[in-house]
Amino acid sequence: MLNSLALRKEVPVSRGELIEIGGSFRMPDIMARAGCKLVEVGTTNRTHLNDYAEAICVKTAIIMKVHTSNYVVEGFSASVPINELAVLADKKGLPLIIDLGSGSLIELQPFGLPHEPTVRDTLENGAHLVTFSGDKLLGGPQAGVIAGRADLIAKINRNPMKRALRVDKLTIAALGAVLRLYADPDRLAERLPVFKHLTRDSKELVRVAHRLAPVLSKQLNGIADVTIIDCMSQVGSGSLPVEVLPSIALSIRPISSARGTGSLLSRLSAAFRDLPIPVIGRVSKGALLFDLRCVDEENEILSQFEYLSIRNTPEK
Ligand SMILES: *Cc1c(COP(=O)(O)O)cnc(C)c1O
């Protein structure tokens, strides 16, 4: 998008939005590789409309705003809303481009989840192009989606780079299948895995926990205690990174009389990972935790426990 619309031109971006996303992809590097000149405007905590206006000159190609999806600037802070930037962009005849990062197609609050700007709202607020991920909140395959003004999209499609970046038919098939589910938003929570897991009812998780815990407890008899605890799920992939959702976990704590509980804990985690179908948890405050939010195949997990083998003495 940048290379198609702003090659050898300038792109003003707020200093508060110069993100690095997972895997060390950084906005300044992406600008450089796209052949654009990043023009930083405003300050880390506060950027005003006037900062953009003053940065615009004959060399400016687009105005870009980036959703800070993996951090928040709190306290004495200010950023320019999209509708105000859109007025400026229209006045100067420049495309306004919003990188939404996650980008949701639907309002998340009715699902009991925190608000995320939707693609539709962003376009209605005056953005000319919006970019968002296919595999974050959308719940589809890894892909990037560009939505907005047809003439700008056509120009991007004509870029020779497009051929190297085009998606294959498997991605298109998977994305198409996921998008069709959005035609019936009321059933998303039962049909789309990402929504199913984000909206999972704690009471149901307690029931799952009560079915798994006794089996595991028996299997780890004398080695570790298994308890059911409240925990917080962290939503991954930069989707809702500053939010945590209440959930239920199995907590597996090595019995303190066992020799070398620290190393027993790491051997326990390793034993679960070595199962025919690996079970991966996280270690927190001396216990191995299995957050049950994303457990779909309860019986599959149960069937794995019988293969557990943990030596109770440290390895020689
Ligand atoms: C995640 C993210 C991207 C990249 O999306 P991918 O689908 O992971 O490539 C771009 N911009 C922002 C702000 C993001 O959070």
The ligand as a Gaussian input file, in Angstrom:
#p B3LYP/6-31G(d) Opt

LIG

0 1
 C       -0.720000      -7.181000      13.728000
 C       -0.576000      -5.851000      13.114000
 C       -0.195000      -5.737000      11.781000
 C        0.159000      -6.942000      10.917000
 O       -0.850000      -7.866000      10.744000
 P       -0.460000      -9.398000      10.420000
 O       -1.714000      -9.994000       9.929000
 O        0.024000     -10.001000      11.712000
 O        0.609000      -9.374000       9.400000
 C       -0.085000      -4.478000      11.245000
 N       -0.340000      -3.379000      11.988000
 C       -0.726000      -3.447000      13.275000
 C       -1.025000      -2.186000      14.020000
 C       -0.845000      -4.691000      13.888000
 O       -1.216000      -4.774000      15.166000

